[in-house]
Amino acid sequence: MIIKEACVGSLGEALIAQSLGASRIEYCQNLQEGGTTPSYGSLLEGKKLLSIPMMVIIRPRGGDFVYSPAEVNIMKRDIEICKQIGVQGVVLGVLTKDGVIDRGLLQELVALAKPLAITFHMAFDVIKNKQEALEELIALKIDRILTKGCSTNAFDGRNEIKKLVDQSRGRITILPGGGIRETNFQEIVDFTGAKEVHGTKIVGSLSTPKTFYL
C-alpha cells in the first residue's frame, strides 16, 4: 500500500484531505512561502479533529534554510510544543551558508524531537551531493527525506529520486514530492520504487467551504 501524505495549509484542508483518503498530513501554514509552522491553536485543533497521523513543519519563515540564533530558539520551542501535543512527527531542515547540512544544529534538533518521527524537508534539494547527504541523514537517525530530486519537480528529478531509493536500501524513507498529484503519483511510484508520495493534491483538490470543519 502506498502512503499518500497530503501537504496542507489549513485545518480545513487537512480535514478534506483526510476525508479523501490521505494516509498522513504534513501540516503547514503559508504554503505560498513553502510552508511555515502552524499556530499552537491550530495544532491543538488538528490533533483533536484528525484521526490520521500529522507531521508538523518546523520552519519559522520562508526563504533559505540558514537560521539565526533567535530563529533556532523558535524552532526548538515549536518542537517542544509538538511533543507536548503528541503529533506523529516534525518536518525540518537546516543548512549552512555553504549549502550543506548543518550537522551540529541538526543533531540538537533531532535529540530534542525524538521520539517523534523526523522528516528532512526539501532543503535537501539545495544540497549538491545528495548521495553523501543521504548517508549523513541516516547516521543522524532521520526517518524520511522529502525531495523533488532536483530544483523543479519530482518528474524532472525522477532519475535522482530512483538513485536515492536504491541507495537507501530501506534504511531511510525517500518521499518524492513536487508536482505529484492523485492522477500521476503511480508513475513516480512505478519508476522510482518509492513507497510514499507527497503533494498538495495527492488525494485531489483540497478546496473547501470555510465552514467544512465547524
NUMAR-852595 format. One record per residue (C-alpha): residue in one letter; residue number from 1; y, z, x negated. Coordinates in steps of 0.5 Angstrom, whole numbers, padded with zeros to 4 digits, always signed. Layout:
N
{'A'; NUM; {Y; Z; X}},
...
***
This chain:
214
{'M'; 1; {+0000; +0000; +0000}},
{'I'; 2; {+0007; -0002; -0003}},
{'I'; 3; {+0012; +0003; -0003}},
{'K'; 4; {+0019; +0001; +0000}},
{'E'; 5; {+0025; +0005; -0002}},
{'A'; 6; {+0031; +0004; +0002}},
{'C'; 7; {+0037; +0005; -0001}},
{'V'; 8; {+0042; +0007; +0004}},
{'G'; 9; {+0050; +0009; +0004}},
{'S'; 10; {+0050; +0014; +0010}},
{'L'; 11; {+0046; +0018; +0014}},
{'G'; 12; {+0046; +0013; +0020}},
{'E'; 13; {+0043; +0008; +0015}},
{'A'; 14; {+0038; +0013; +0013}},
{'L'; 15; {+0035; +0014; +0020}},
{'I'; 16; {+0035; +0007; +0021}},
{'A'; 17; {+0031; +0006; +0015}},
{'Q'; 18; {+0026; +0011; +0017}},
{'S'; 19; {+0025; +0008; +0024}},
{'L'; 20; {+0024; +0001; +0021}},
{'G'; 21; {+0018; +0004; +0017}},
{'A'; 22; {+0021; +0006; +0010}},
{'S'; 23; {+0017; +0010; +0005}},
{'R'; 24; {+0022; +0013; +0002}},
{'I'; 25; {+0030; +0014; +0002}},
{'E'; 26; {+0035; +0013; -0004}},
{'Y'; 27; {+0041; +0017; -0001}},
{'C'; 28; {+0048; +0015; -0004}},
{'Q'; 29; {+0055; +0014; -0001}},
{'N'; 30; {+0060; +0009; -0004}},
{'L'; 31; {+0055; +0003; -0005}},
{'Q'; 32; {+0061; -0001; -0006}},
{'E'; 33; {+0061; +0002; -0013}},
{'G'; 34; {+0054; +0002; -0014}},
{'G'; 35; {+0053; +0009; -0011}},
{'T'; 36; {+0055; +0016; -0012}},
{'T'; 37; {+0053; +0023; -0010}},
{'P'; 38; {+0053; +0024; -0002}},
{'S'; 39; {+0057; +0031; +0000}},
{'Y'; 40; {+0053; +0037; +0001}},
{'G'; 41; {+0053; +0037; +0008}},
{'S'; 42; {+0050; +0030; +0009}},
{'L'; 43; {+0045; +0032; +0004}},
{'L'; 44; {+0043; +0038; +0009}},
{'E'; 45; {+0043; +0034; +0015}},
{'G'; 46; {+0039; +0029; +0011}},
{'K'; 47; {+0034; +0034; +0009}},
{'K'; 48; {+0034; +0036; +0016}},
{'L'; 49; {+0033; +0030; +0020}},
{'L'; 50; {+0029; +0026; +0015}},
{'S'; 51; {+0021; +0026; +0015}},
{'I'; 52; {+0020; +0021; +0009}},
{'P'; 53; {+0022; +0023; +0002}},
{'M'; 54; {+0029; +0023; +0000}},
{'M'; 55; {+0031; +0021; -0007}},
{'V'; 56; {+0039; +0023; -0008}},
{'I'; 57; {+0043; +0019; -0013}},
{'I'; 58; {+0047; +0024; -0018}},
{'R'; 59; {+0053; +0020; -0020}},
{'P'; 60; {+0060; +0023; -0020}},
{'R'; 61; {+0064; +0016; -0020}},
{'G'; 62; {+0063; +0009; -0020}},
{'G'; 63; {+0064; +0005; -0027}},
{'D'; 64; {+0060; +0006; -0033}},
{'F'; 65; {+0055; +0011; -0035}},
{'V'; 66; {+0058; +0015; -0040}},
{'Y'; 67; {+0061; +0021; -0037}},
{'S'; 68; {+0066; +0026; -0039}},
{'P'; 69; {+0064; +0034; -0040}},
{'A'; 70; {+0067; +0035; -0033}},
{'E'; 71; {+0063; +0030; -0030}},
{'V'; 72; {+0057; +0032; -0033}},
{'N'; 73; {+0058; +0039; -0030}},
{'I'; 74; {+0059; +0036; -0023}},
{'M'; 75; {+0052; +0032; -0024}},
{'K'; 76; {+0049; +0039; -0026}},
{'R'; 77; {+0052; +0042; -0020}},
{'D'; 78; {+0049; +0037; -0016}},
{'I'; 79; {+0042; +0037; -0019}},
{'E'; 80; {+0042; +0045; -0017}},
{'I'; 81; {+0044; +0043; -0010}},
{'C'; 82; {+0039; +0038; -0009}},
{'K'; 83; {+0034; +0043; -0012}},
{'Q'; 84; {+0036; +0048; -0007}},
{'I'; 85; {+0036; +0044; -0001}},
{'G'; 86; {+0029; +0042; -0003}},
{'V'; 87; {+0029; +0034; -0003}},
{'Q'; 88; {+0024; +0030; -0007}},
{'G'; 89; {+0028; +0028; -0013}},
{'V'; 90; {+0034; +0025; -0016}},
{'V'; 91; {+0036; +0019; -0019}},
{'L'; 92; {+0041; +0019; -0025}},
{'G'; 93; {+0042; +0015; -0032}},
{'V'; 94; {+0046; +0017; -0038}},
{'L'; 95; {+0048; +0012; -0044}},
{'T'; 96; {+0052; +0013; -0050}},
{'K'; 97; {+0058; +0008; -0052}},
{'D'; 98; {+0053; +0004; -0055}},
{'G'; 99; {+0049; +0002; -0049}},
{'V'; 100; {+0043; +0006; -0051}},
{'I'; 101; {+0040; +0012; -0047}},
{'D'; 102; {+0044; +0019; -0049}},
{'R'; 103; {+0038; +0023; -0050}},
{'G'; 104; {+0041; +0029; -0051}},
{'L'; 105; {+0044; +0029; -0045}},
{'L'; 106; {+0038; +0026; -0041}},
{'Q'; 107; {+0034; +0032; -0044}},
{'E'; 108; {+0039; +0037; -0041}},
{'L'; 109; {+0039; +0034; -0034}},
{'V'; 110; {+0031; +0033; -0034}},
{'A'; 111; {+0030; +0040; -0036}},
{'L'; 112; {+0035; +0042; -0030}},
{'A'; 113; {+0032; +0038; -0025}},
{'K'; 114; {+0024; +0039; -0026}},
{'P'; 115; {+0020; +0040; -0022}},
{'L'; 116; {+0024; +0034; -0018}},
{'A'; 117; {+0022; +0027; -0019}},
{'I'; 118; {+0027; +0023; -0023}},
{'T'; 119; {+0028; +0016; -0023}},
{'F'; 120; {+0033; +0013; -0028}},
{'H'; 121; {+0037; +0008; -0025}},
{'M'; 122; {+0040; +0001; -0026}},
{'A'; 123; {+0044; +0004; -0032}},
{'F'; 124; {+0037; +0002; -0035}},
{'D'; 125; {+0039; -0006; -0034}},
{'V'; 126; {+0045; -0005; -0039}},
{'I'; 127; {+0040; -0003; -0045}},
{'K'; 128; {+0039; -0009; -0049}},
{'N'; 129; {+0032; -0006; -0052}},
{'K'; 130; {+0028; -0005; -0045}},
{'Q'; 131; {+0022; -0004; -0049}},
{'E'; 132; {+0024; +0001; -0053}},
{'A'; 133; {+0028; +0005; -0048}},
{'L'; 134; {+0022; +0005; -0043}},
{'E'; 135; {+0018; +0009; -0048}},
{'E'; 136; {+0023; +0013; -0049}},
{'L'; 137; {+0024; +0015; -0042}},
{'I'; 138; {+0016; +0016; -0042}},
{'A'; 139; {+0017; +0021; -0047}},
{'L'; 140; {+0023; +0025; -0043}},
{'K'; 141; {+0018; +0025; -0037}},
{'I'; 142; {+0022; +0021; -0033}},
{'D'; 143; {+0018; +0019; -0027}},
{'R'; 144; {+0021; +0012; -0025}},
{'I'; 145; {+0025; +0006; -0027}},
{'L'; 146; {+0030; +0003; -0022}},
{'T'; 147; {+0031; -0004; -0025}},
{'K'; 148; {+0033; -0011; -0024}},
{'G'; 149; {+0030; -0013; -0031}},
{'C'; 150; {+0037; -0017; -0032}},
{'S'; 151; {+0044; -0017; -0030}},
{'T'; 152; {+0044; -0021; -0024}},
{'N'; 153; {+0038; -0019; -0019}},
{'A'; 154; {+0030; -0018; -0019}},
{'F'; 155; {+0028; -0025; -0018}},
{'D'; 156; {+0032; -0027; -0024}},
{'G'; 157; {+0029; -0021; -0028}},
{'R'; 158; {+0022; -0022; -0026}},
{'N'; 159; {+0019; -0024; -0032}},
{'E'; 160; {+0022; -0018; -0036}},
{'I'; 161; {+0020; -0013; -0030}},
{'K'; 162; {+0013; -0016; -0031}},
{'K'; 163; {+0013; -0014; -0038}},
{'L'; 164; {+0015; -0007; -0037}},
{'V'; 165; {+0010; -0006; -0031}},
{'D'; 166; {+0005; -0009; -0036}},
{'Q'; 167; {+0008; -0004; -0042}},
{'S'; 168; {+0008; +0002; -0037}},
{'R'; 169; {+0000; +0002; -0036}},
{'G'; 170; {+0001; +0007; -0031}},
{'R'; 171; {+0005; +0012; -0035}},
{'I'; 172; {+0011; +0011; -0031}},
{'T'; 173; {+0013; +0007; -0025}},
{'I'; 174; {+0017; +0001; -0025}},
{'L'; 175; {+0021; +0000; -0019}},
{'P'; 176; {+0024; -0007; -0018}},
{'G'; 177; {+0031; -0007; -0014}},
{'G'; 178; {+0037; -0012; -0013}},
{'G'; 179; {+0036; -0018; -0008}},
{'I'; 180; {+0030; -0015; -0006}},
{'R'; 181; {+0029; -0015; +0002}},
{'E'; 182; {+0024; -0015; +0008}},
{'T'; 183; {+0023; -0022; +0007}},
{'N'; 184; {+0022; -0023; +0000}},
{'F'; 185; {+0019; -0017; -0003}},
{'Q'; 186; {+0012; -0019; -0003}},
{'E'; 187; {+0014; -0025; -0008}},
{'I'; 188; {+0016; -0020; -0013}},
{'V'; 189; {+0010; -0015; -0012}},
{'D'; 190; {+0005; -0021; -0013}},
{'F'; 191; {+0009; -0024; -0019}},
{'T'; 192; {+0010; -0017; -0023}},
{'G'; 193; {+0005; -0013; -0020}},
{'A'; 194; {+0010; -0007; -0018}},
{'K'; 195; {+0007; -0002; -0013}},
{'E'; 196; {+0014; +0000; -0011}},
{'V'; 197; {+0020; -0004; -0009}},
{'H'; 198; {+0027; -0002; -0007}},
{'G'; 199; {+0033; -0005; -0003}},
{'T'; 200; {+0039; -0004; +0002}},
{'K'; 201; {+0035; -0009; +0006}},
{'I'; 202; {+0028; -0007; +0004}},
{'V'; 203; {+0026; -0006; +0011}},
{'G'; 204; {+0031; -0010; +0015}},
{'S'; 205; {+0038; -0010; +0017}},
{'L'; 206; {+0041; -0002; +0017}},
{'S'; 207; {+0047; -0004; +0021}},
{'T'; 208; {+0047; +0001; +0027}},
{'P'; 209; {+0052; +0004; +0032}},
{'K'; 210; {+0055; +0010; +0029}},
{'T'; 211; {+0052; +0015; +0035}},
{'F'; 212; {+0045; +0013; +0033}},
{'Y'; 213; {+0043; +0020; +0030}},
{'L'; 214; {+0048; +0024; +0035}},
***
